[in-house]
């Protein structure tokens, strides 16, 4: 049973339709490339606060502040 975990920042701009597209897309990709059964493919989307996501030692919150 394939398990895919997609992590995105929680910023309130990802719609349920976009999440559905991610779930379908990841499922289809595993099916098309690796022949995995769609019925047993699990996709989880985790939304992470930007304070809890860091790049290069800096939180995404701080990066966004610096870029504005």
PyMOL commands that set and color helices and strands:
alter all, ss='L'
color gray80, all
select helices_A, chain A and resi 16-34+38-40+50-52+60-67
alter helices_A, ss='H'
color red, helices_A
select strands_A, chain A and resi 3-9+42-48+54-55+58-59
alter strands_A, ss='S'
color yellow, strands_A
deselect
rebuild
show_as cartoon
